[in-house]
C-alpha cells in the first residue's frame, strides 16, 4: 500500500475516532482501526508494521492514554489535548497532500 493510499483511508477513520474519544468502554477507547472493516483494517495494520511512522505511534499513545483516563502522556509529559492537536494538524497537512 502506498503512503498516499494509507492516509486516504486512515485520516477519515482517525477523525471518527477523535469524535468518539470520550466513549470509554471499560479501559478501551476505539482506535481508528476500529472504524474500518476487517479487510481494510488488516491492510492498515500491515502498512503500519512495514512502515515506521511517528505519527501513527503518537496516535496509538493518545488512544491508549484516553483508554486509561490519563490526562497526559506519561512518558512524554504531553497533555492529551496538545497531542490531539498535533495529530490533527498532521492530518490536515496530509489530507492536502493526498
N, C-alpha and C positions, 0 to 999 in steps of 0.2 A: 504494500500500500504506500502510495506517495504521501509525503507530508501534507500537501495541499488537500488531498482526499481525506486524510485523517482529520484535519481540523474542520473541514466542511461538515463532517459527521459529529465530531466531538464538541464543538463550540455550542450548538443548539442544546445538546444534552447537558452540558455544563451550566448553561443559563437556566434550564429547567431545574437542575439540582440546586442551584442557588436560590431559585424562587421557593423551593420547598425545604431549605436547610433548617428551618425552625421545627420541622416534624422529626422528633427523635423517637424511634421505635426500640425502646429499651437498649440504649447504648448503640444504636445504629441509625445514622443519618444516610439516606440514599446518596450514593455517588453518581456521577454522570453515567457510568456504565449501566446502572440500574434502569435508566430511561431508554435503553436501546434493546432491540430484540436480540435473542441469543446468538444468532449468526454474526450480526454486526458487532456485538459485544466481544465475541471471540476474536474478530479481526482487530478490534481496537486493542484488546489485550496482547495479541501477537505483536502489533506495532509497538506498543509501549515496552514490551520485553526486548525487542530488537533495536530500539532507538532510545538511548538515554536522553531524557528531557527534563530539565529542572522545572519547567512549567508544570508538567504532569506530577512531578514529585511534590511540589508545593500545593497543588490542588488536592492530592491524596492526604497530605498533612492536615489541610484545612478540614476536610470531611471527617477525618479521624478525630481531630480535636473537638469538632462540633458534636460528634457522637458521644464523647466522654464529658461533655459540658465544660470543657476548658475555655477560659476567656482569652488565652493566648497560646502561642506555640511555645511549649516549654523549652525545647532545645534552642530555639532561635530567639525567644523573648519578643516575638512579633505578635501584636494584638490581632485577633482574628479579623476584625474589620479592615485592618491595614492589609492583611494577606488577601482577603477577598477583593479589595480594590486593586491590588497588584495583579491578581489573576484576571480580573475583569478588564483591566487596562491592556493586558497582554491579549485577551480575547478580542477586544475591539481592534487592536492592531492587526491581529491575524485575520479577522474577517475582511479587512480591507485588502489583504494580500490574496486571499483565496476567492 
